[in-house]
Amino acid sequence: MHITITAVGPDNRGLADPIIHHVTGQGANIAEIQMFDHDDQSLFAMLLRIDLPAERFAPLKSALAEIGRLKGLSVRVWSAEQRATQPRIALCTTFRRESPLALLRAIRDGHVAADPVVMIGNRSACRSLAEQFDVDWYNIGDERGNADHDRLVELCDQHEVDYIVLARYMRILPAEVCWKYAGGRIINLHHGLLPSFPGLRPYREAFAFHMLTYGATCHFIVPDLDAGNQIIYQSTFTVPPGAKLDDVVRRGQQDNEPHCLVEGVRRVVNREVQLHFNRIVATG
C-alpha cells in the first residue's frame, strides 16, 4: 500500500526523527521525504511517502497519532487505497457556480467516481448547489469573505475527506493547510493557462497581450501560488481577432473552466496521475 504521511506543527528540534524511526522500524520503504521550515511562521512541515503492507495501515495511523500528540504535531496518515468505496471530496467555492455545478453533475451521472461529502464556501453564493445535490454546506467566511481555514481543516477531518477541490475558491490557502493535505490531496482550478498567466486576473492579462488562445488549468496545490509543475490537465479555446474581453470571459467561465475541473478531478480520483517530489507523474 502507498501511504502518505504529513506532520505539521510549531518548529522545534527532534520532530522528524520519531516518525522516521517508527516507519523504518515497521519495515516501510520510504519513496519520498520532504521537510520544510517556514521560519517566518515558525512552522515545521514534513511529508513522507512510504510503502507498507495494507494490514499495517491502521496500527501505523494509531502509533503516529500518539507521536504527534507527544510532539505537538498535527499528523495525518492517508492512502488512496484505504477506502473500499469512492474517494470523499470537499468542494470549496466562493462566487462562481459553473464549475462546482459541472463537477456535481459529473459525479451524479457517474462520469467522476467520487462522493461529494461537504461543500465549504467563504461566501454563500453556492449554498443552493449544496442543497440541490443534498451535500452538507458550511460557510467559513466572515462578512468580508475572509475565511477561517482552521475551520476548513476541522470540517475536512470531520468528514474524512480524501481530496479538497478548490472550484474557483478565491482565497489563498496558508502553508500550514497546504502541508496538512500535501502529496496531491488538494486540487485547484485556475482560470488561466499556467505558468504563463498566474494570479487573480488571467483573462485580462492574456487579453492585454492580444492572445487568441485562452485556457484553464487544473493542478495540485503546493505552498507556492499557482506553481507550474503540478499541472493535472489544461483545456483551451480560441477566439477570433477582435473578440471582446467580456465574450472571452463568458466562454471561459461557462464552458472551458467546468470541463477543465471535471477532467482534472476525474484523472485524480481514477489514480491516473499523482504528485512525486512536487511534479506530476502518470501512474499507468
Secondary structure, DSSP 4 states (H G I P E B T S, - for coil): -EEEEEEEEE--SSSHHHHHHHHHHTT-EEEEEEEEEEGGGTEEEEEEEEE--GGGHHHHHHHHHHHHHHHT-EEEEE-TTS-SSPPEEEEEESS--HHHHHHHHHHHTTSS--EEEEEEESSSTTHHHHHHTT-EEEE-B-TT--B-HHHHHHHHHHTT-SEEEESS--SPPPHHHHHHTTTT-EEEEESS-TTTS-SS-HHHHHHHTT-SEEEEEEEE--SSTT-GGGEEEEEEEE--TT--HHHHHHHIIIIIHHHHHHHHHHHHHTTSEEEETTEEEE--
